[in-house]
Amino acid sequence: RSLPFNQTLHLFNPWNENKPVKIGRDGQEIEPRCGEALCRLFPPDP
């Protein structure tokens, strides 16, 4: 499933210098609370 970047603009990753979550390299670690919020943005599976 895809998630448009504009739906993540409110999420910042403290483990990457508080940059928006859309900015990061492959394998970038995401702070757990931020990661949970990101996962909740995806639509549920049918």
PyMOL Python script that loads the backbone (N, CA, C, O; Angstrom):
from pymol import cmd

cmd.read_pdbstr("""\
ATOM      1  N   ARG A   1       0.838  -1.177   0.000  1.00  0.00           N
ATOM      2  CA  ARG A   1       0.000   0.000   0.000  1.00  0.00           C
ATOM      3  C   ARG A   1       0.882   1.239   0.000  1.00  0.00           C
ATOM      4  O   ARG A   1       2.002   1.224   0.509  1.00  0.00           O
ATOM      5  N   SER A   2       0.364   2.290  -0.569  1.00  0.00           N
ATOM      6  CA  SER A   2       1.142   3.527  -0.606  1.00  0.00           C
ATOM      7  C   SER A   2       0.511   4.559   0.322  1.00  0.00           C
ATOM      8  O   SER A   2      -0.667   4.478   0.671  1.00  0.00           O
ATOM      9  N   LEU A   3       1.320   5.516   0.702  1.00  0.00           N
ATOM     10  CA  LEU A   3       0.883   6.592   1.582  1.00  0.00           C
ATOM     11  C   LEU A   3       1.481   7.883   1.038  1.00  0.00           C
ATOM     12  O   LEU A   3       2.704   8.018   0.996  1.00  0.00           O
ATOM     13  N   PRO A   4       0.654   8.829   0.622  1.00  0.00           N
ATOM     14  CA  PRO A   4       1.192  10.083   0.090  1.00  0.00           C
ATOM     15  C   PRO A   4       2.008  10.832   1.155  1.00  0.00           C
ATOM     16  O   PRO A   4       1.631  10.873   2.325  1.00  0.00           O
ATOM     17  N   PHE A   5       3.123  11.416   0.730  1.00  0.00           N
ATOM     18  CA  PHE A   5       3.972  12.160   1.664  1.00  0.00           C
ATOM     19  C   PHE A   5       3.202  13.257   2.384  1.00  0.00           C
ATOM     20  O   PHE A   5       3.490  13.546   3.545  1.00  0.00           O
ATOM     21  N   ASN A   6       2.227  13.874   1.718  1.00  0.00           N
ATOM     22  CA  ASN A   6       1.532  14.994   2.355  1.00  0.00           C
ATOM     23  C   ASN A   6       0.740  14.561   3.587  1.00  0.00           C
ATOM     24  O   ASN A   6       0.328  15.412   4.375  1.00  0.00           O
ATOM     25  N   GLN A   7       0.520  13.270   3.770  1.00  0.00           N
ATOM     26  CA  GLN A   7      -0.168  12.788   4.969  1.00  0.00           C
ATOM     27  C   GLN A   7       0.798  12.591   6.137  1.00  0.00           C
ATOM     28  O   GLN A   7       0.371  12.279   7.248  1.00  0.00           O
ATOM     29  N   THR A   8       2.096  12.771   5.891  1.00  0.00           N
ATOM     30  CA  THR A   8       3.097  12.560   6.942  1.00  0.00           C
ATOM     31  C   THR A   8       3.772  13.860   7.379  1.00  0.00           C
ATOM     32  O   THR A   8       4.718  13.830   8.166  1.00  0.00           O
ATOM     33  N   LEU A   9       3.302  14.980   6.884  1.00  0.00           N
ATOM     34  CA  LEU A   9       3.995  16.254   7.131  1.00  0.00           C
ATOM     35  C   LEU A   9       4.072  16.626   8.610  1.00  0.00           C
ATOM     36  O   LEU A   9       4.932  17.417   8.998  1.00  0.00           O
ATOM     37  N   HIS A  10       3.194  16.075   9.437  1.00  0.00           N
ATOM     38  CA  HIS A  10       3.187  16.401  10.862  1.00  0.00           C
ATOM     39  C   HIS A  10       4.131  15.509  11.676  1.00  0.00           C
ATOM     40  O   HIS A  10       4.277  15.701  12.883  1.00  0.00           O
ATOM     41  N   LEU A  11       4.768  14.543  11.024  1.00  0.00           N
ATOM     42  CA  LEU A  11       5.630  13.594  11.731  1.00  0.00           C
ATOM     43  C   LEU A  11       7.108  13.936  11.535  1.00  0.00           C
ATOM     44  O   LEU A  11       7.585  14.095  10.411  1.00  0.00           O
ATOM     45  N   PHE A  12       7.814  14.043  12.654  1.00  0.00           N
ATOM     46  CA  PHE A  12       9.245  14.334  12.647  1.00  0.00           C
ATOM     47  C   PHE A  12       9.956  13.256  13.454  1.00  0.00           C
ATOM     48  O   PHE A  12       9.443  12.786  14.469  1.00  0.00           O
ATOM     49  N   ASN A  13      11.136  12.872  12.995  1.00  0.00           N
ATOM     50  CA  ASN A  13      11.880  11.785  13.614  1.00  0.00           C
ATOM     51  C   ASN A  13      13.008  12.328  14.489  1.00  0.00           C
ATOM     52  O   ASN A  13      14.010  12.823  13.972  1.00  0.00           O
ATOM     53  N   PRO A  14      12.852  12.237  15.819  1.00  0.00           N
ATOM     54  CA  PRO A  14      13.925  12.715  16.698  1.00  0.00           C
ATOM     55  C   PRO A  14      15.225  11.934  16.540  1.00  0.00           C
ATOM     56  O   PRO A  14      16.282  12.432  16.928  1.00  0.00           O
ATOM     57  N   TRP A  15      15.180  10.743  15.988  1.00  0.00           N
ATOM     58  CA  TRP A  15      16.383   9.940  15.782  1.00  0.00           C
ATOM     59  C   TRP A  15      17.080  10.298  14.484  1.00  0.00           C
ATOM     60  O   TRP A  15      18.074   9.670  14.120  1.00  0.00           O
ATOM     61  N   ASN A  16      16.569  11.305  13.775  1.00  0.00           N
ATOM     62  CA  ASN A  16      17.208  11.789  12.545  1.00  0.00           C
ATOM     63  C   ASN A  16      17.190  13.319  12.555  1.00  0.00           C
ATOM     64  O   ASN A  16      16.739  13.957  11.604  1.00  0.00           O
ATOM     65  N   GLU A  17      17.689  13.888  13.651  1.00  0.00           N
ATOM     66  CA  GLU A  17      17.815  15.344  13.797  1.00  0.00           C
ATOM     67  C   GLU A  17      16.474  16.065  13.641  1.00  0.00           C
ATOM     68  O   GLU A  17      16.428  17.194  13.152  1.00  0.00           O
ATOM     69  N   ASN A  18      15.378  15.409  14.060  1.00  0.00           N
ATOM     70  CA  ASN A  18      14.024  15.970  13.973  1.00  0.00           C
ATOM     71  C   ASN A  18      13.621  16.355  12.558  1.00  0.00           C
ATOM     72  O   ASN A  18      12.831  17.277  12.355  1.00  0.00           O
ATOM     73  N   LYS A  19      14.160  15.653  11.596  1.00  0.00           N
ATOM     74  CA  LYS A  19      13.760  15.875  10.202  1.00  0.00           C
ATOM     75  C   LYS A  19      12.411  15.203   9.970  1.00  0.00           C
ATOM     76  O   LYS A  19      12.053  14.275  10.694  1.00  0.00           O
ATOM     77  N   PRO A  20      11.657  15.660   8.966  1.00  0.00           N
ATOM     78  CA  PRO A  20      10.402  14.969   8.639  1.00  0.00           C
ATOM     79  C   PRO A  20      10.676  13.498   8.320  1.00  0.00           C
ATOM     80  O   PRO A  20      11.734  13.157   7.792  1.00  0.00           O
ATOM     81  N   VAL A  21       9.713  12.633   8.645  1.00  0.00           N
ATOM     82  CA  VAL A  21       9.939  11.200   8.426  1.00  0.00           C
ATOM     83  C   VAL A  21      10.146  10.862   6.960  1.00  0.00           C
ATOM     84  O   VAL A  21      10.731   9.825   6.647  1.00  0.00           O
ATOM     85  N   LYS A  22       9.685  11.708   6.059  1.00  0.00           N
ATOM     86  CA  LYS A  22       9.890  11.411   4.635  1.00  0.00           C
ATOM     87  C   LYS A  22      11.350  11.589   4.223  1.00  0.00           C
ATOM     88  O   LYS A  22      11.741  11.174   3.133  1.00  0.00           O
ATOM     89  N   ILE A  23      12.158  12.206   5.090  1.00  0.00           N
ATOM     90  CA  ILE A  23      13.575  12.408   4.796  1.00  0.00           C
ATOM     91  C   ILE A  23      14.389  11.399   5.594  1.00  0.00           C
ATOM     92  O   ILE A  23      14.388  11.420   6.825  1.00  0.00           O
ATOM     93  N   GLY A  24      15.065  10.540   4.902  1.00  0.00           N
ATOM     94  CA  GLY A  24      15.906   9.545   5.548  1.00  0.00           C
ATOM     95  C   GLY A  24      16.487   8.611   4.500  1.00  0.00           C
ATOM     96  O   GLY A  24      15.961   8.486   3.394  1.00  0.00           O
ATOM     97  N   ARG A  25      17.550   7.976   4.859  1.00  0.00           N
ATOM     98  CA  ARG A  25      18.185   7.016   3.953  1.00  0.00           C
ATOM     99  C   ARG A  25      17.566   5.639   4.173  1.00  0.00           C
ATOM    100  O   ARG A  25      16.860   5.409   5.154  1.00  0.00           O
ATOM    101  N   ASP A  26      17.841   4.739   3.252  1.00  0.00           N
ATOM    102  CA  ASP A  26      17.386   3.360   3.435  1.00  0.00           C
ATOM    103  C   ASP A  26      17.905   2.842   4.768  1.00  0.00           C
ATOM    104  O   ASP A  26      19.083   3.000   5.089  1.00  0.00           O
ATOM    105  N   GLY A  27      17.031   2.231   5.531  1.00  0.00           N
ATOM    106  CA  GLY A  27      17.421   1.677   6.821  1.00  0.00           C
ATOM    107  C   GLY A  27      17.418   2.683   7.957  1.00  0.00           C
ATOM    108  O   GLY A  27      17.854   2.358   9.061  1.00  0.00           O
ATOM    109  N   GLN A  28      16.940   3.889   7.719  1.00  0.00           N
ATOM    110  CA  GLN A  28      16.898   4.915   8.765  1.00  0.00           C
ATOM    111  C   GLN A  28      16.027   4.439   9.925  1.00  0.00           C
ATOM    112  O   GLN A  28      14.879   4.044   9.725  1.00  0.00           O
ATOM    113  N   GLU A  29      16.573   4.477  11.129  1.00  0.00           N
ATOM    114  CA  GLU A  29      15.787   4.124  12.304  1.00  0.00           C
ATOM    115  C   GLU A  29      14.791   5.235  12.597  1.00  0.00           C
ATOM    116  O   GLU A  29      15.086   6.416  12.413  1.00  0.00           O
ATOM    117  N   ILE A  30      13.612   4.841  13.053  1.00  0.00           N
ATOM    118  CA  ILE A  30      12.559   5.797  13.399  1.00  0.00           C
ATOM    119  C   ILE A  30      12.209   5.590  14.864  1.00  0.00           C
ATOM    120  O   ILE A  30      12.030   4.458  15.312  1.00  0.00           O
ATOM    121  N   GLU A  31      12.113   6.667  15.596  1.00  0.00           N
ATOM    122  CA  GLU A  31      11.739   6.624  17.011  1.00  0.00           C
ATOM    123  C   GLU A  31      10.403   5.881  17.124  1.00  0.00           C
ATOM    124  O   GLU A  31       9.501   6.127  16.324  1.00  0.00           O
ATOM    125  N   PRO A  32      10.259   4.976  18.104  1.00  0.00           N
ATOM    126  CA  PRO A  32       9.086   4.102  18.161  1.00  0.00           C
ATOM    127  C   PRO A  32       7.731   4.808  18.146  1.00  0.00           C
ATOM    128  O   PRO A  32       6.823   4.367  17.441  1.00  0.00           O
ATOM    129  N   ARG A  33       7.574   5.879  18.896  1.00  0.00           N
ATOM    130  CA  ARG A  33       6.268   6.564  18.892  1.00  0.00           C
ATOM    131  C   ARG A  33       5.981   7.180  17.533  1.00  0.00           C
ATOM    132  O   ARG A  33       4.839   7.170  17.075  1.00  0.00           O
ATOM    133  N   CYS A  34       6.993   7.707  16.897  1.00  0.00           N
ATOM    134  CA  CYS A  34       6.845   8.270  15.555  1.00  0.00           C
ATOM    135  C   CYS A  34       6.521   7.157  14.561  1.00  0.00           C
ATOM    136  O   CYS A  34       5.670   7.331  13.689  1.00  0.00           O
ATOM    137  N   GLY A  35       7.185   6.031  14.688  1.00  0.00           N
ATOM    138  CA  GLY A  35       6.928   4.892  13.812  1.00  0.00           C
ATOM    139  C   GLY A  35       5.515   4.361  13.968  1.00  0.00           C
ATOM    140  O   GLY A  35       4.870   3.996  12.985  1.00  0.00           O
ATOM    141  N   GLU A  36       5.034   4.318  15.203  1.00  0.00           N
ATOM    142  CA  GLU A  36       3.659   3.857  15.441  1.00  0.00           C
ATOM    143  C   GLU A  36       2.661   4.809  14.794  1.00  0.00           C
ATOM    144  O   GLU A  36       1.700   4.372  14.162  1.00  0.00           O
ATOM    145  N   ALA A  37       2.891   6.109  14.952  1.00  0.00           N
ATOM    146  CA  ALA A  37       2.005   7.098  14.331  1.00  0.00           C
ATOM    147  C   ALA A  37       2.034   6.963  12.810  1.00  0.00           C
ATOM    148  O   ALA A  37       1.002   7.100  12.153  1.00  0.00           O
ATOM    149  N   LEU A  38       3.204   6.697  12.256  1.00  0.00           N
ATOM    150  CA  LEU A  38       3.327   6.510  10.810  1.00  0.00           C
ATOM    151  C   LEU A  38       2.540   5.276  10.364  1.00  0.00           C
ATOM    152  O   LEU A  38       1.813   5.329   9.371  1.00  0.00           O
ATOM    153  N   CYS A  39       2.681   4.187  11.081  1.00  0.00           N
ATOM    154  CA  CYS A  39       1.963   2.957  10.722  1.00  0.00           C
ATOM    155  C   CYS A  39       0.454   3.156  10.775  1.00  0.00           C
ATOM    156  O   CYS A  39      -0.270   2.600   9.949  1.00  0.00           O
ATOM    157  N   ARG A  40      -0.025   3.937  11.729  1.00  0.00           N
ATOM    158  CA  ARG A  40      -1.468   4.163  11.865  1.00  0.00           C
ATOM    159  C   ARG A  40      -2.046   4.964  10.698  1.00  0.00           C
ATOM    160  O   ARG A  40      -3.260   4.961  10.493  1.00  0.00           O
ATOM    161  N   LEU A  41      -1.202   5.641   9.938  1.00  0.00           N
ATOM    162  CA  LEU A  41      -1.682   6.408   8.789  1.00  0.00           C
ATOM    163  C   LEU A  41      -2.041   5.516   7.600  1.00  0.00           C
ATOM    164  O   LEU A  41      -2.830   5.911   6.742  1.00  0.00           O
ATOM    165  N   PHE A  42      -1.467   4.323   7.549  1.00  0.00           N
ATOM    166  CA  PHE A  42      -1.773   3.416   6.446  1.00  0.00           C
ATOM    167  C   PHE A  42      -3.185   2.873   6.604  1.00  0.00           C
ATOM    168  O   PHE A  42      -3.617   2.583   7.720  1.00  0.00           O
ATOM    169  N   PRO A  43      -3.909   2.732   5.496  1.00  0.00           N
ATOM    170  CA  PRO A  43      -5.259   2.161   5.589  1.00  0.00           C
ATOM    171  C   PRO A  43      -5.184   0.700   6.028  1.00  0.00           C
ATOM    172  O   PRO A  43      -4.229  -0.003   5.695  1.00  0.00           O
ATOM    173  N   PRO A  44      -6.187   0.245   6.772  1.00  0.00           N
ATOM    174  CA  PRO A  44      -6.170  -1.163   7.205  1.00  0.00           C
ATOM    175  C   PRO A  44      -6.339  -2.112   6.018  1.00  0.00           C
ATOM    176  O   PRO A  44      -6.926  -1.757   4.996  1.00  0.00           O
ATOM    177  N   ASP A  45      -5.819  -3.305   6.176  1.00  0.00           N
ATOM    178  CA  ASP A  45      -6.010  -4.333   5.150  1.00  0.00           C
ATOM    179  C   ASP A  45      -7.477  -4.742   5.122  1.00  0.00           C
ATOM    180  O   ASP A  45      -8.153  -4.732   6.151  1.00  0.00           O
ATOM    181  N   PRO A  46      -7.959  -5.100   3.947  1.00  0.00           N
ATOM    182  CA  PRO A  46      -9.378  -5.512   3.859  1.00  0.00           C
ATOM    183  C   PRO A  46      -9.638  -6.839   4.551  1.00  0.00           C
ATOM    184  O   PRO A  46     -10.773  -7.316   4.564  1.00  0.00           O
TER     185      PRO A  46
END
""", "prot")
cmd.dss("prot")
cmd.show_as("cartoon", "prot")
cmd.util.cbc("prot")
cmd.orient("prot")
